């Protein structure tokens, strides 16, 4: 079952259940997620954008993206700085992407964000519906806070909701009492659920989802971008690598990505070089760790690529 078949079976109760989605009119998706690229953060949630682009290429669906962005009124509060400005509306690969602002409260965002995000998204959606725009389904990504808000919007405006679980929303956030309760409600209330791996499906089932309600739809790989080079040795030389073993770690420089664990293992792997691709607040801490362990000459952090 693909995403369109999942969406079709999640439509209104009186909709026909068709295996041949080509017999249906194009599904009008409202893709909702704070995980979506913008000029300020071009790699943020790019996996959501990529899946949507490939889905729309089949011409069996159309989409409008609602990707709210955090905002707070002062330039800096302690270690928090105001996010870079983003246009309220942009076109990305022919898709309209809307970026309404929602108030982000530093330090308490884990608990306050659902209400702030909901207020911004509801106001935007009301205006769209008043202007005559119609949607068939909400395609939400990440269960908390995005899924919480997507489910509220679906109930308020009579739209079915398909939610995609993407990682820490299943593996980590449920351990927090407030978010955990909200995530379980979302799992129970969504019309259909998607997991990007079998492991996440198992996590959803452990949190109360019926197995038959969860479709596994893995993130795809663009083989035009990611493929073995014709001349492996030349490719290594072009990046300054010799014969040593090169370990690549890709992800935000934040604690839960575990880059520090790989650095901690390097003293036991003297012939290994580590390349970390990503940006984030842990850069200085990771550099200090590498220096303290005497492996700084074997750790490269060229930033996001």
C-alpha positions as CSV (number, residue, x, y, z in Angstrom):
1,X,0.0,0.0,0.0
2,X,1.4,3.4,-1.0
3,X,0.7,6.8,0.5
4,X,-2.2,7.5,-1.9
5,X,-3.9,4.2,-1.0
6,X,-3.4,4.9,2.7
7,X,-5.0,8.4,2.1
8,X,-7.8,7.0,0.1
9,X,-8.8,4.5,2.8
10,X,-8.6,7.3,5.4
11,X,-11.1,9.5,3.5
12,X,-14.6,10.3,4.7
13,X,-16.7,7.2,5.7
14,X,-18.9,7.3,2.6
15,X,-15.9,7.5,0.2
16,X,-15.3,4.4,-2.1
17,X,-12.5,2.1,-1.0
18,X,-10.5,1.7,-4.2
19,X,-7.3,-0.2,-4.8
20,X,-6.9,1.7,-8.1
21,X,-6.2,5.2,-7.0
22,X,-5.9,6.4,-10.6
23,X,-9.7,6.1,-10.7
24,X,-10.0,8.8,-8.1
25,X,-9.8,12.6,-8.8
26,X,-6.6,14.1,-7.6
27,X,-6.4,14.1,-3.8
28,X,-6.1,17.7,-2.4
29,X,-3.6,17.4,0.4
30,X,-2.8,19.9,3.1
31,X,0.7,18.8,4.1
32,X,1.3,20.1,7.7
33,X,4.6,20.1,9.4
34,X,7.1,22.3,11.1
35,X,9.7,20.0,9.5
36,X,10.0,21.6,6.0
37,X,12.8,23.4,4.2
38,X,13.0,27.1,3.7
39,X,15.6,29.5,2.4
40,X,16.7,30.1,6.0
41,X,17.0,26.3,6.7
42,X,17.3,24.5,3.4
43,X,18.0,21.1,4.8
44,X,15.4,21.2,7.6
45,X,12.9,18.4,7.0
46,X,14.0,17.9,3.5
47,X,12.8,14.3,3.7
48,X,9.2,15.5,4.1
49,X,9.6,17.7,1.0
50,X,11.3,14.9,-1.1
51,X,8.5,12.4,-0.3
52,X,5.9,15.0,-1.2
53,X,7.6,15.9,-4.5
54,X,7.8,12.3,-5.6
55,X,4.1,11.7,-4.6
56,X,3.0,14.7,-6.6
57,X,5.0,13.6,-9.7
58,X,2.4,10.9,-10.2
59,X,-0.3,13.6,-10.7
60,X,-2.7,11.7,-8.5
61,X,-2.6,14.4,-5.8
62,X,-2.1,18.1,-5.4
63,X,-0.7,19.7,-2.3
64,X,-0.5,22.9,-0.3
65,X,2.1,23.0,2.4
66,X,1.5,24.6,5.8
67,X,4.8,24.8,7.5
68,X,4.6,27.2,10.5
69,X,7.9,28.8,11.7
70,X,8.8,29.7,15.3
71,X,9.0,33.4,16.3
72,X,9.6,35.4,19.4
73,X,9.7,39.2,19.7
74,X,13.2,39.8,21.0
75,X,16.5,39.2,19.3
76,X,18.1,37.1,22.1
77,X,17.0,35.5,25.4
78,X,19.9,33.9,27.2
79,X,21.3,31.3,24.8
80,X,18.3,31.5,22.5
81,X,18.3,33.7,19.4
82,X,15.5,34.7,17.1
83,X,15.1,32.4,14.1
84,X,16.0,33.8,10.7
85,X,13.1,35.5,8.9
86,X,11.2,33.4,6.3
87,X,8.7,34.7,3.8
88,X,5.1,34.0,4.6
89,X,4.6,32.4,1.2
90,X,7.1,30.8,-1.1
91,X,7.1,28.4,-4.1
92,X,9.3,25.4,-3.8
93,X,9.5,23.0,-6.8
94,X,6.1,24.3,-7.9
95,X,4.5,23.8,-4.5
96,X,3.0,26.6,-2.5
97,X,4.5,26.6,1.0
98,X,2.9,28.9,3.7
99,X,4.9,29.9,6.7
100,X,2.7,31.5,9.3
101,X,4.5,32.5,12.5
102,X,3.8,31.0,15.9
103,X,5.0,32.2,19.2
104,X,7.9,30.0,20.5
105,X,8.6,30.4,24.2
106,X,12.3,29.5,25.0
107,X,12.7,26.9,27.7
108,X,9.1,25.7,27.8
109,X,8.5,25.0,24.2
110,X,8.0,21.3,24.7
111,X,4.8,22.0,26.6
112,X,3.7,25.4,25.2
113,X,4.2,24.8,21.4
114,X,1.1,22.7,20.7
115,X,-1.2,25.6,21.8
116,X,0.8,28.3,20.0
117,X,1.2,26.2,16.8
118,X,-2.5,25.4,16.8
119,X,-3.6,29.0,17.1
120,X,-1.4,30.0,14.1
121,X,-2.5,27.0,11.9
122,X,-6.2,27.3,12.7
123,X,-6.2,31.0,11.8
124,X,-4.5,30.3,8.5
125,X,-6.8,27.4,7.6
126,X,-9.9,29.4,8.5
127,X,-8.8,32.1,6.1
128,X,-8.1,29.5,3.3
129,X,-11.5,27.9,3.6
130,X,-13.2,31.3,3.7
131,X,-11.5,32.1,0.5
132,X,-12.8,29.0,-1.2
133,X,-9.8,26.7,-0.9
134,X,-10.7,23.1,-0.3
135,X,-8.7,20.1,1.0
136,X,-9.5,16.4,1.2
137,X,-7.1,15.3,3.8
138,X,-4.4,16.5,6.2
139,X,-1.0,14.9,5.7
140,X,0.8,15.5,9.0
141,X,4.4,14.7,9.8
142,X,5.9,14.1,13.3
143,X,3.4,13.2,16.1
144,X,4.3,15.9,18.6
145,X,3.6,18.8,18.4
146,X,2.6,18.6,14.7
147,X,0.4,15.6,14.9
148,X,-1.4,16.9,17.9
149,X,-2.3,20.1,16.0
150,X,-3.1,18.2,12.8
151,X,-5.6,16.0,14.6
152,X,-7.2,19.1,16.2
153,X,-7.5,20.8,12.8
154,X,-9.0,17.7,11.3
155,X,-11.7,17.4,14.0
156,X,-12.5,21.1,13.8
157,X,-12.8,21.3,10.0
158,X,-14.0,17.8,9.2
159,X,-10.9,16.5,7.5
160,X,-9.4,13.0,7.8
161,X,-5.8,13.0,9.1
162,X,-2.9,10.7,8.1
163,X,0.1,11.1,10.3
164,X,3.7,10.0,9.7
165,X,5.9,9.1,12.6
166,X,9.5,9.9,11.9
167,X,11.7,9.0,14.9
168,X,12.1,10.6,18.3
169,X,8.3,11.3,18.3
170,X,8.0,7.6,18.9
171,X,11.3,6.6,20.5
172,X,11.9,9.5,22.9
173,X,9.1,12.0,23.4
174,X,6.6,9.5,24.9
175,X,8.8,9.2,27.9
176,X,7.7,12.8,28.9
177,X,4.4,12.6,30.8
178,X,2.6,15.4,29.0
179,X,3.8,14.8,25.4
180,X,3.5,11.1,26.0
181,X,-0.2,11.3,26.8
182,X,-0.8,13.6,23.8
183,X,1.1,11.2,21.5
184,X,-1.0,8.3,22.6
185,X,-4.2,10.3,22.0
186,X,-2.9,11.2,18.5
187,X,-2.1,7.6,17.7
188,X,-5.6,6.6,18.7
189,X,-7.3,9.4,16.9
190,X,-5.6,9.5,13.5
191,X,-7.4,8.0,10.6
192,X,-4.2,6.3,9.4
193,X,-0.6,6.1,10.5
194,X,2.6,5.8,8.5
195,X,6.0,4.8,9.9
196,X,9.3,5.3,8.1
197,X,10.7,2.0,9.4
198,X,9.6,-1.3,10.8
199,X,11.1,-0.4,14.1
200,X,8.9,2.7,14.3
201,X,5.9,0.7,13.4
202,X,6.7,-1.6,16.4
203,X,7.0,1.5,18.5
204,X,3.6,2.8,17.4
205,X,2.1,-0.6,18.2
206,X,3.7,-0.6,21.6
207,X,2.1,2.8,22.2
208,X,-1.4,1.5,21.4
209,X,-1.7,1.5,17.6
210,X,-3.4,-1.5,15.9
211,X,-0.8,-3.0,13.6
212,X,-3.3,-3.0,10.6
213,X,-3.6,0.8,10.9
214,X,0.2,1.4,10.4
215,X,1.7,1.4,6.9
216,X,5.5,1.3,6.6
217,X,6.7,3.7,4.0
218,X,10.5,4.2,4.2
219,X,12.3,7.3,3.2
220,X,13.4,6.9,-0.4
221,X,16.9,7.4,-1.8
222,X,17.5,9.6,-4.9
223,X,19.9,7.3,-6.9
224,X,20.8,10.2,-9.1
225,X,22.4,11.9,-6.1
226,X,23.6,9.0,-4.1
227,X,25.4,6.4,-6.1
228,X,28.9,4.8,-6.0
229,X,31.5,6.8,-8.0
230,X,32.9,5.3,-11.1
231,X,36.4,5.8,-9.7
232,X,36.3,5.3,-6.0
233,X,40.0,6.1,-5.5
234,X,39.7,9.4,-7.3
235,X,36.6,10.3,-5.3
236,X,38.4,9.6,-2.1
237,X,41.4,11.7,-3.2
238,X,39.2,14.6,-4.2
239,X,37.9,14.8,-0.6
240,X,41.4,14.4,0.9
241,X,41.0,10.8,2.0
242,X,43.8,8.2,1.8
243,X,43.5,4.6,2.6
244,X,42.2,5.1,6.1
245,X,38.7,3.9,7.2
246,X,36.3,6.9,6.9
247,X,33.2,6.9,9.1
248,X,30.4,9.4,8.1
249,X,27.9,10.6,10.7
250,X,25.0,12.8,9.3
251,X,22.7,14.8,11.5
252,X,22.1,17.9,13.6
253,X,24.8,18.6,16.1
254,X,22.5,17.9,19.0
255,X,22.9,15.5,21.9
256,X,20.3,12.9,20.8
257,X,22.1,12.3,17.5
258,X,24.9,10.6,19.5
259,X,27.9,12.1,17.7
260,X,29.7,12.2,21.0
261,X,29.5,8.4,21.3
262,X,31.3,8.0,18.0
263,X,34.0,10.5,19.0
264,X,34.4,8.6,22.3
265,X,35.1,5.4,20.3
266,X,37.9,6.9,18.1
267,X,40.8,6.3,20.5
268,X,40.1,2.5,20.1
269,X,40.1,2.9,16.3
270,X,43.5,4.6,15.4
271,X,43.1,4.1,11.6
272,X,39.6,5.7,11.5
273,X,38.7,9.2,10.4
274,X,35.3,10.6,11.4
275,X,33.4,13.1,9.2
276,X,30.3,14.7,10.8
277,X,27.9,16.5,8.5
278,X,25.5,18.9,10.2
279,X,25.1,22.1,12.2
280,X,23.8,22.7,15.7
281,X,24.5,23.9,19.2
282,X,26.8,21.0,20.1
283,X,29.6,21.9,17.7
284,X,31.9,23.4,20.3
285,X,31.3,20.7,22.8
286,X,32.1,18.0,20.2
287,X,35.3,19.8,19.2
288,X,36.3,20.1,22.8
289,X,35.6,16.4,23.3
290,X,37.8,15.4,20.3
291,X,40.6,17.6,21.6
292,X,40.4,16.2,25.1
293,X,40.6,12.6,23.7
294,X,43.5,13.5,21.4
295,X,41.6,12.7,18.2
296,X,40.8,16.2,16.9
297,X,43.1,15.6,13.9
298,X,40.8,12.8,12.9
299,X,37.5,14.5,13.3
300,X,36.1,16.8,10.5
301,X,33.0,18.9,10.8
302,X,32.5,20.7,7.5
303,X,28.9,21.7,8.4
304,X,25.7,20.9,6.6
305,X,26.1,19.7,3.0
